[in-house]
Structure formats: C-alpha cells, structure tokens
Amino acid sequence: MNVSRRNFLTSGLGVLGVVLSGPQIFALAAQAASIAPRAGGKERILVVVQMGGGNDGLNTVIPCGMGAYYQARPQLAIQPEQVLPLTGQIGLHPSMSGFADLCKQGKLAVIQAVGYPNPNRSHFRSMEIWQTAQPDRIADTGWLGRYLDLADTGTAGGAEHLFPAVNAGPLLPKTLSASKVIVPSVAGVADFRFRTDPRYADDRNAQVAAFTDIYSSFDLQRPHVDLLRKVGLDAREASDFLTRSVRSYKGTVAYPGNSFGDGMKFIAQMIAGGVNSRIYSIGLDSFDTHANQSRKQGTLLKQLSDGLAAFQKDLEAHQLDRDVIVLCFSEFGRRVSENAGRGTDHGTAGPVFVLGSPVKGGVYGDHPSLTDLDAGDLKFKIDFRTVYATILDRWLGADSRQILGGNFDSLAFV
C-alpha cells in the first residue's frame, strides 16, 4: 500500500492525527530522546490510585467493635461476622479479600483518620487540595508535579527520563501538573502508536515511512519549524519505544476483567517492559454514594482490591515488587450517619492505603471517634501531607519541605 503526503495528511490516520488530539504526548517527546530504559531494581516507583467521588471510609475500614457504628447506620452497617478482621475492633469490607491477603502478608498499611484542617466538602476543591497539597491557596502545580520539576533539575535525586511519569487514563490529574515537565495521559498503548488499517498488512510501515519523510524534509520558512520537526520525529521514537516495551511483557497473572484491572495491567506492562518512569497514576471513580450505597461501593472496593492484589502478584512474578509501592486515597470520607436514601453524604476524614513489598504493614493511627464529631463528621487525626512527606522523604528520596512547603512528621510504613 502506497501512502502519499496528501492522503497521509488527510486520512486522519497515524501519529500525526494524535498530535492534533493529544498535544501533551508529543510535547513530551521533545523532553528527551535516546534515553535508555530503566534497569530493574535501580529506581523506586510510586503508583498513585485516586478513588474519585469520596469513598465511605467507615464501610471500608469498618469499626465492627464499636456499637456507635451500628446505631448510626441501621441499614448500611456491615455485620461483624462479614467483616474481614484487621484487629479486634476494626476490619475490611467483605469484598476486599485481596487487601485482606496483603494485610496477612504484611504488605498493606492502613492509615486511619486522614484529612486536613478546615475540611472542604466540595469534590472539586477537596480533590484539588489533595492533588496540590496546598489547602490554603489555589496552586498551579501538583505535589508530584513539583517533585518531577525538582527531579528534572537533579535536586530531588532523580534523573532525566523519557517518560518521567505516566497517567493511565484519559485526563491528567492535577497531581502531576508541573512547571517544567510534561506528563502524558495514555489509557493504553493503542493511544500512543500509529493508527493503521487492519485490511493492509504493510499499512504501518507505509505510514511510518510517510511520516518520517514529511517530518524530515518539510520546510515552511516559518518560526519553530525545526522544533516541530524534532518533536514529530522524537514522538515517533517514543511511540515505538512504548510499544516495544509493552510487547516485551510476559505475564501469567489474571487481572480482573474491568477497566481498572486493565489499567493496572498496563502499568505493570510498562514497569516490566522498562519504561523509564518513577510515577504512575490511575483513577477509579464513582464513589459518590449518596443513595443505594451497599451494592455500588462493594463492587468498586472489589475492583480496587482485586486489581491491586493482581498487580502485586504480577510484580512479584517479575521480581520487581521491591521497586514499587502504591498509594490509595480519596478526596474525603462520608458522614457518620446514613441518609434516607440508604447512602451517605459528603464527610471529611477517611482511611488511606499504602501497599507493596517494601511497605511495613499494619494499622497506623487510632480509629476516629464516632461520638466526638465535628458537625456530624469524623475529626481527622493524621494530616494527609504527613503521608506524602513519608513517601517523598523515605521512598522517593526527595526533600518534602521543598515540595510541600512545610515540615511534616513521618510515619513508619516505609
């Protein structure tokens, strides 16, 4: 199949079509080309899982030994015999068997009553606060974006990367918004390669040749043409690199057949394939359970637990599990009392999970009081920036004070 300049540019196929629909990906390619893939065991990786919508922490880490829980939730409370025990007083939702197994292996840290002063119950503002780690002002960059900026200059102990971070999804969270570094949002490897016609066996080679010819030789006698040419050619190399990395993955672990499971498998493919990223991000949404919470939340928690348990097994099978930890958070918890719709409304503090082979498992912090409340909401006991500071200082080798703008204590989970 022959591809001319005219039909390549007008067909809507190929990487050039992605330039127009996803400029972030191609700006990324200008950051660095010809960088070697990561060597296993030489860098520490953080995977961030964002539970969008406000997960009900009380029905996730369940205070089954507290009578006030059953009084506040006559319809929604999980009965003690169903709870997967953590301690004598608390346990996990019955759908979270994957997390329960990780807990038995000492690879799951449950951090209780995490929040921040003067909590905001708006999804957008609270999520922004968690993503930027700036509760008192509107920030332009995310906490991990600032880490990437410092790593790009060598200040945070990092090195130059072809893919400094990857968001496994369609929309980049503000967590990864940076001043100097561009992070791609890629839902799957198909989003980052030439779109070819399956009817023609040689279509990809023809498109690559046409693309290379166009970007190697065109000259519009206008500003920035050389930069555009370099970005295009580097983007093609980045596309090939990611495709080769994912194809090199050999996996035997069965992931759950849902979008979250697919996303975790994609992240495992990138890590095992040598993609040179220290940060990965993925979201699991729909935790805003104002009505009919029991079935909906149980389904989501099972997706979360099973997907991350499969991810951990996959890393272990590839002997990469000592390189990776996972942070799981939601923008707020829910109110203590159930509402009339058999759901729960926006609240404040909730649990945070950190998991992985390097993690010192266990329960961190006391369960919040169910009777000493703030206008019907739980009082937070651990500032979320303490969790971030621990990860930055003890795992990523950064200076949390530079990134978070203050001093925060560390926890012992890593």
C-alpha positions as CSV (number, residue, x, y, z in Angstrom):
1,M,0.0,0.0,0.0
2,N,1.5,3.4,-1.1
3,V,0.9,6.4,1.1
4,S,1.4,9.9,-0.4
5,R,1.9,13.0,1.6
6,R,-1.6,14.2,0.7
7,N,-3.5,11.1,1.7
8,F,-1.4,10.6,4.8
9,L,-2.2,14.2,6.0
10,T,-5.9,14.0,5.1
11,S,-6.7,10.4,6.2
12,G,-6.8,11.1,9.9
13,L,-4.6,8.0,10.5
14,G,-1.3,7.8,12.1
15,V,0.6,9.6,14.8
16,L,0.1,13.0,13.2
17,G,-3.7,12.6,14.0
18,V,-2.7,12.1,17.6
19,V,-0.7,15.3,17.6
20,L,-3.9,17.2,17.0
21,S,-6.0,15.4,19.5
22,G,-3.3,14.9,22.2
23,P,-0.5,17.5,22.0
24,Q,0.7,16.6,25.5
25,I,2.0,13.3,24.3
26,F,4.1,14.9,21.6
27,A,5.4,17.8,23.6
28,L,6.6,15.1,26.0
29,A,8.8,13.6,23.2
30,A,10.8,16.8,23.0
31,Q,11.9,16.4,26.6
32,A,14.3,13.6,25.8
33,A,15.0,11.1,23.1
34,S,17.5,8.3,23.1
35,I,17.3,7.6,26.8
36,A,17.9,4.0,27.9
37,P,15.1,2.1,29.6
38,R,15.2,1.7,33.4
39,A,17.2,-1.1,34.9
40,G,15.2,-3.2,37.3
41,G,15.9,-2.6,41.0
42,K,17.7,0.8,40.4
43,E,14.9,3.2,40.9
44,R,11.9,3.4,43.2
45,I,8.5,3.7,41.7
46,L,5.3,5.2,43.1
47,V,1.8,4.3,41.8
48,V,-1.0,6.6,42.9
49,V,-4.6,5.4,42.8
50,Q,-7.2,8.1,43.2
51,M,-10.6,6.9,44.4
52,G,-12.8,9.6,42.9
53,G,-16.1,10.7,44.4
54,G,-15.4,10.4,48.1
55,N,-15.1,6.9,49.4
56,D,-17.1,5.9,52.5
57,G,-14.2,5.1,54.9
58,L,-16.4,3.7,57.6
59,N,-17.7,0.9,55.4
60,T,-14.2,0.3,54.1
61,V,-12.3,0.1,57.3
62,I,-15.2,-1.0,59.5
63,P,-15.3,-0.3,63.2
64,C,-17.1,-3.6,63.9
65,G,-16.3,-3.4,67.6
66,M,-18.0,-0.1,68.1
67,G,-21.7,0.0,68.9
68,A,-22.0,3.6,67.8
69,Y,-21.3,2.5,64.2
70,Y,-24.4,0.2,64.2
71,Q,-26.5,2.9,65.8
72,A,-25.6,5.4,63.2
73,R,-26.1,3.0,60.3
74,P,-29.1,0.7,60.9
75,Q,-29.3,-0.1,57.1
76,L,-25.8,0.3,55.8
77,A,-23.7,-1.2,58.6
78,I,-21.7,-4.4,57.8
79,Q,-22.3,-7.1,60.3
80,P,-19.4,-8.3,62.4
81,E,-19.4,-11.8,61.0
82,Q,-19.0,-10.4,57.5
83,V,-16.0,-8.2,58.2
84,L,-12.5,-9.3,57.3
85,P,-10.6,-8.7,60.5
86,L,-7.7,-6.4,60.9
87,T,-7.7,-6.0,64.7
88,G,-10.2,-6.8,67.4
89,Q,-12.1,-3.6,66.8
90,I,-11.8,-3.0,63.0
91,G,-11.8,-4.9,59.7
92,L,-12.1,-4.6,56.0
93,H,-15.3,-4.7,53.8
94,P,-16.1,-8.3,52.9
95,S,-15.4,-7.6,49.2
96,M,-11.8,-6.7,49.9
97,S,-10.3,-10.2,50.2
98,G,-7.3,-9.1,48.1
99,F,-6.4,-6.4,50.6
100,A,-7.0,-8.8,53.5
101,D,-4.5,-11.2,51.9
102,L,-1.9,-8.4,51.5
103,C,-2.5,-7.5,55.1
104,K,-1.7,-11.0,56.3
105,Q,1.5,-10.9,54.3
106,G,2.5,-7.6,56.0
107,K,2.3,-5.7,52.7
108,L,-0.7,-3.3,53.4
109,A,-0.6,-0.2,55.6
110,V,-3.9,1.1,56.7
111,I,-3.6,4.8,57.8
112,Q,-6.7,5.9,59.7
113,A,-8.5,9.2,60.0
114,V,-6.5,11.1,57.3
115,G,-7.6,14.6,56.4
116,Y,-6.7,18.2,56.8
117,P,-7.7,21.3,58.8
118,N,-10.8,23.2,57.9
119,P,-12.1,20.5,55.5
120,N,-13.9,21.3,52.3
121,R,-16.8,19.1,51.2
122,S,-16.7,20.1,47.6
123,H,-15.5,17.4,45.3
124,F,-13.5,19.8,43.1
125,R,-11.9,21.8,45.8
126,S,-11.1,18.9,48.1
127,M,-9.7,16.9,45.3
128,E,-7.6,19.9,44.3
129,I,-6.3,20.1,47.9
130,W,-5.2,16.5,47.9
131,Q,-3.7,16.8,44.5
132,T,-1.7,20.0,45.1
133,A,-1.1,19.6,48.9
134,Q,-1.9,23.3,49.3
135,P,-5.1,23.5,51.5
136,D,-4.8,27.3,52.0
137,R,-4.5,28.5,48.4
138,I,-5.1,27.7,44.8
139,A,-1.9,26.1,43.4
140,D,-0.8,25.8,39.8
141,T,1.1,22.6,40.3
142,G,0.6,19.2,41.9
143,W,2.7,17.8,44.7
144,L,4.1,15.1,42.4
145,G,4.4,17.7,39.6
146,R,6.7,19.7,41.9
147,Y,8.6,16.6,42.7
148,L,9.1,15.9,38.9
149,D,10.3,19.5,38.4
150,L,12.9,19.1,41.1
151,A,13.9,15.7,39.8
152,D,14.3,17.2,36.3
153,T,16.9,19.6,37.7
154,G,18.6,16.9,39.8
155,T,17.5,18.5,43.1
156,A,15.2,15.7,44.1
157,G,17.6,12.9,43.5
158,G,16.1,11.9,40.2
159,A,17.5,11.6,36.6
160,E,16.3,12.6,33.2
161,H,13.6,10.3,31.9
162,L,11.9,9.7,28.5
163,F,8.7,9.2,30.4
164,P,9.1,11.0,33.8
165,A,5.6,9.9,34.8
166,V,2.6,8.3,33.1
167,N,-1.1,8.8,33.8
168,A,-3.0,5.7,32.8
169,G,-6.2,7.3,31.8
170,P,-7.8,10.0,29.6
171,L,-7.4,13.1,31.8
172,L,-4.2,14.2,33.6
173,P,-4.9,14.8,37.3
174,K,-3.5,18.0,38.8
175,T,-1.3,15.8,41.0
176,L,1.1,15.5,38.0
177,S,0.8,19.1,36.8
178,A,4.3,20.5,36.7
179,S,6.1,23.7,35.5
180,K,9.0,22.1,33.6
181,V,7.9,18.5,32.9
182,I,5.0,17.3,30.7
183,V,3.3,14.1,31.7
184,P,1.3,12.1,29.1
185,S,-2.1,10.6,29.8
186,V,-2.2,7.3,28.0
187,A,-5.1,4.9,28.6
188,G,-3.3,2.1,26.6
189,V,-0.5,1.5,24.2
190,A,-3.0,1.9,21.3
191,D,-3.3,5.6,22.2
192,F,0.4,6.1,21.6
193,R,1.1,4.4,18.3
194,F,0.2,4.8,14.6
195,R,-3.5,4.0,13.8
196,T,-3.4,1.6,11.0
197,D,-5.9,-0.1,8.7
198,P,-6.1,-3.8,9.5
199,R,-7.0,-4.6,5.9
200,Y,-3.5,-3.8,4.8
201,A,-0.6,-5.8,6.3
202,D,2.0,-3.2,5.4
203,D,-0.1,-0.2,6.4
204,R,2.0,0.7,9.5
205,N,5.3,0.6,7.6
206,A,3.9,2.8,4.9
207,Q,2.6,5.3,7.4
208,V,5.8,5.4,9.3
209,A,7.8,6.0,6.1
210,A,5.4,8.8,5.0
211,F,5.6,10.4,8.5
212,T,9.3,10.2,8.6
213,D,9.6,11.6,5.1
214,I,7.3,14.5,5.9
215,Y,8.9,15.5,9.2
216,S,12.5,15.0,7.9
217,S,12.2,17.2,4.8
218,F,9.4,19.8,5.1
219,D,10.4,23.5,5.3
220,L,7.7,26.1,5.7
221,Q,10.2,29.0,6.2
222,R,8.4,29.9,9.4
223,P,9.4,30.2,13.1
224,H,9.6,27.0,15.2
225,V,9.6,24.6,12.2
226,D,12.8,23.0,13.3
227,L,11.3,22.4,16.8
228,L,8.2,21.0,15.3
229,R,10.2,18.6,13.1
230,K,12.2,17.4,16.1
231,V,9.1,16.9,18.2
232,G,7.5,14.9,15.5
233,L,10.5,12.6,15.0
234,D,11.1,12.2,18.7
235,A,7.4,11.4,19.1
236,R,7.7,8.6,16.6
237,E,10.6,7.2,18.6
238,A,8.7,7.5,21.8
239,S,5.8,5.7,20.3
240,D,8.0,2.9,19.1
241,F,9.7,2.6,22.5
242,L,6.5,2.4,24.4
243,T,5.0,-0.2,22.0
244,R,8.2,-2.3,22.2
245,S,8.3,-2.1,26.0
246,V,4.7,-3.3,26.4
247,R,5.1,-6.0,23.9
248,S,8.1,-7.4,25.7
249,Y,5.9,-8.0,28.8
250,K,5.2,-11.7,29.6
251,G,2.5,-12.1,32.2
252,T,0.8,-15.1,33.8
253,V,-1.3,-13.3,36.4
254,A,-5.0,-13.0,35.7
255,Y,-6.3,-9.4,36.2
256,P,-10.0,-8.6,36.8
257,G,-11.9,-8.0,33.6
258,N,-12.8,-4.4,34.1
259,S,-11.2,-1.0,33.2
260,F,-9.4,-0.7,36.5
261,G,-7.9,-4.1,36.1
262,D,-6.9,-3.3,32.6
263,G,-5.2,-0.1,33.8
264,M,-3.2,-1.8,36.5
265,K,-2.1,-4.4,33.9
266,F,-1.0,-1.6,31.6
267,I,1.1,-0.1,34.4
268,A,2.6,-3.5,35.2
269,Q,3.4,-3.9,31.4
270,M,5.2,-0.5,31.4
271,I,7.2,-1.3,34.5
272,A,8.2,-4.8,33.5
273,G,8.9,-3.5,29.9
274,G,11.5,-1.0,31.2
275,V,9.5,2.3,30.7
276,N,11.6,4.9,32.4
277,S,9.0,6.3,34.8
278,R,9.1,6.8,38.6
279,I,5.5,7.9,38.9
280,Y,2.3,6.3,37.6
281,S,-1.2,7.5,38.2
282,I,-4.6,5.9,37.7
283,G,-8.2,6.6,38.9
284,L,-11.2,4.6,40.0
285,D,-14.3,6.8,40.0
286,S,-18.0,6.7,41.2
287,F,-17.5,6.5,44.9
288,D,-20.1,9.3,45.4
289,T,-22.6,7.0,47.1
290,H,-25.5,9.3,48.1
291,A,-28.0,6.5,47.5
292,N,-28.1,2.7,47.3
293,Q,-24.5,2.6,48.6
294,S,-24.2,-1.1,49.6
295,R,-24.0,-2.7,46.2
296,K,-22.2,0.1,44.4
297,Q,-19.5,0.6,46.9
298,G,-19.0,-3.1,47.3
299,T,-18.5,-3.5,43.6
300,L,-15.9,-0.7,43.5
301,L,-14.0,-1.9,46.5
302,K,-13.8,-5.3,44.9
303,Q,-12.4,-3.8,41.7
304,L,-9.8,-1.9,43.7
305,S,-8.8,-4.8,46.0
306,D,-8.7,-7.4,43.3
307,G,-6.9,-5.2,40.8
308,L,-4.2,-4.1,43.2
309,A,-3.7,-7.7,44.5
310,A,-3.2,-8.9,40.9
311,F,-0.8,-6.1,40.3
312,Q,1.3,-7.1,43.4
313,K,1.4,-10.7,42.3
314,D,2.5,-9.6,38.8
315,L,5.3,-7.5,40.2
316,E,6.4,-10.4,42.3
317,A,6.4,-12.8,39.3
318,H,8.7,-10.3,37.5
319,Q,10.9,-9.8,40.6
320,L,10.1,-6.1,40.6
321,D,8.0,-5.9,43.7
322,R,10.8,-4.4,45.9
323,D,10.8,-1.4,43.5
324,V,7.2,-0.3,43.8
325,I,4.7,1.0,46.3
326,V,1.1,2.0,45.8
327,L,-0.7,4.9,47.4
328,C,-4.5,4.8,47.5
329,F,-6.6,7.8,48.6
330,S,-10.0,9.5,48.2
331,E,-10.7,13.3,48.4
332,F,-12.9,12.9,51.6
333,G,-14.8,10.3,53.5
334,R,-18.6,10.3,54.2
335,R,-20.7,11.4,57.1
336,V,-21.1,9.0,60.1
337,S,-24.9,8.6,59.9
338,E,-26.6,7.1,56.8
339,N,-29.1,9.2,55.0
340,A,-32.7,8.4,54.0
341,G,-31.6,7.1,50.6
342,R,-29.6,4.2,52.1
343,G,-26.4,6.1,51.2
344,T,-24.1,8.6,52.9
345,D,-23.3,12.3,52.2
346,H,-20.0,14.1,51.9
347,G,-17.9,14.0,55.0
348,T,-14.3,14.6,56.0
349,A,-11.6,12.2,57.2
350,G,-11.1,8.7,55.8
351,P,-8.5,5.9,55.5
352,V,-5.5,5.9,53.2
353,F,-3.8,2.7,52.0
354,V,-0.2,2.1,51.1
355,L,0.8,-1.3,49.8
356,G,3.7,-3.2,48.4
357,S,6.5,-5.5,49.4
358,P,8.7,-2.6,50.8
359,V,5.7,-1.5,53.0
360,K,5.7,-2.2,56.7
361,G,2.1,-3.4,57.0
362,G,-0.3,-2.8,59.8
363,V,-2.7,-0.2,61.1
364,Y,-1.4,3.3,61.6
365,G,-3.3,5.7,63.9
366,D,-6.4,5.2,66.0
367,H,-9.8,4.8,64.6
368,P,-11.6,8.2,64.8
369,S,-14.3,8.6,67.4
370,L,-17.9,8.0,66.3
371,T,-19.3,10.1,69.1
372,D,-16.9,13.1,69.3
373,L,-17.7,14.6,66.0
374,D,-17.4,17.8,64.0
375,A,-21.0,18.7,63.0
376,G,-21.7,15.0,62.3
377,D,-18.3,14.3,60.6
378,L,-15.2,12.5,61.7
379,K,-12.3,14.5,63.1
380,F,-9.1,13.9,61.3
381,K,-6.1,12.8,63.2
382,I,-3.3,12.5,60.6
383,D,-2.7,15.2,58.1
384,F,-2.5,13.8,54.6
385,R,0.7,15.8,54.0
386,T,2.3,13.5,56.6
387,V,1.6,10.6,54.3
388,Y,3.1,12.5,51.4
389,A,6.1,13.6,53.3
390,T,6.9,10.0,54.3
391,I,6.7,8.9,50.7
392,L,8.8,11.8,49.4
393,D,11.5,11.6,52.1
394,R,11.7,7.8,52.7
395,W,10.8,6.4,49.4
396,L,11.4,8.8,46.6
397,G,14.5,10.4,48.2
398,A,13.2,14.0,47.9
399,D,13.1,16.9,50.3
400,S,9.4,17.1,51.3
401,R,9.9,20.5,52.8
402,Q,10.7,21.9,49.3
403,I,7.7,20.2,47.7
404,L,5.1,20.6,50.5
405,G,6.2,24.0,51.8
406,G,6.5,23.0,55.4
407,N,7.7,20.4,57.9
408,F,5.5,17.3,58.4
409,D,6.2,14.3,60.5
410,S,6.9,10.9,59.0
411,L,5.1,7.6,59.6
412,A,6.8,4.2,59.8
413,F,5.1,2.5,56.9
414,V,8.1,2.6,54.7
